[in-house]
Amino acid sequence: VFGDAPMIQSATKSEEGVNRWTRIEALSKEMEGKKVLVRGFLHTARGVGKGAFVLIRSSLYTVQCVAFESKDIPSAMIKYMNGVPVESIVDVYGTLTVPANPVEGATQSQVEVQVEKFHCVHKATAAMPFQMEDACRPDLVKETDVGAYDHEANASAEGGRVGQETRLDHRWIDLRTPANQSIFRVQSMVCTLFREYLLSQNFMEIHTPKLLSGASEGGADVFTLDYFGKPACLSMSPQLHKQMAAACGGFERVFEIGPVFRAENSNTRRHLCEFTGLDLEMAIVEHYDEVLDVLGDLFVYIFDGLTEKCGQEIQRVKEQHGFEDLK
């Protein structure tokens, strides 16, 4: 009923497949009494007397799982649960119950899992460079956008918080925080909504070259490179190709979501050397107000869509990086 699970080698496949597992975000009090199997990172584990309380995390969501020594739960299992390193990946099987009081610190606060089986799928072997609880702490102050970047000052932070340098040196761990998980999901949704709206307005998505023989527009420096003995540069904008497609090629309405490179040595801390551009180009039939109408409706569609579909994600970002709601 407990222990290290054998390595997954795709040697067998159950009839239920991935449906054997219940996603943590789907756990609710309406499922009380149901047997569930959940998988996630071991966020925290603490022993209390002859019991174990563990918090399991998957993406943005957490659920508390509890076990107490009994005829079905040996003391060795309690000891094992409390000894598994945090950030290990575990499988927990048990009965979903509704506690008398909401579980503080868990997103699924209305339920908890009474553990019957507990297995470690992949054990974290190296010491954690920082604790996830520290990485999730709210910002004390807002970082400035200007001034020279101080690597030493950002290597650590006060109040048990994790410094920027440490986060970036261990980015694969830092990405697990609910705020970072949410930022990437909001970014993905922005692109989805951008694409949805423009497709509904008879735009066509195109993919333009990123290796060019020369700059596609003036006013910005480019990153140069050697292209098999010939000079070349990274694209600073899809502008030229968008105009070729929309105005000259007869496509009339086109858009692209893709990387943009600009060799601008900025004095701010947030350089625009590389970013993801959301570009559109359209032929004007009668008046340039046609473009303004598309842009205005596009932004409304994106902001309304984020409010409707990313409420949870926006709230998780706000918990760590406070901001005022868009009005």
TAJO-V461453 format. One record per helix or strand of 2 or more residues. SS is the DSSP state (hx for helix, st for strand). FROM is the first residue (numbers start at 1). TO is the last residue. Records with the same first field share a line. If there is no record, write none. Layout:
BEGIN
SS: FROM-TO ; FROM-TO
END
This chain:
BEGIN
st: 2-4 ; 35-48 ; 51-58 ; 61-68 ; 89-97 ; 112-122 ; 204-205 ; 211-212 ; 224-227 ; 230-234 ; 253-261 ; 274-282
hx: 17-20 ; 24-26 ; 29-31 ; 75-83 ; 132-135 ; 164-169 ; 171-174 ; 178-200 ; 239-248 ; 289-309 ; 311-320
END
